[in-house]
């Protein structure tokens, strides 16, 4: 997955990059710095896909992860 697709998944999840980073325990700059790489790390890619799918199924990600 490239950075463009990562951003698309984050948007599909209804999150900003800052919110996404906070939810996964990362710094927003660490996420935006991924655009310099050829591919996003697999774990970050999987998380973004799963969050987008949760949102598509109308599951509140923030509430789910806080519990």
Beta strands, then each sheet from edge to edge (+ up, - down):
end
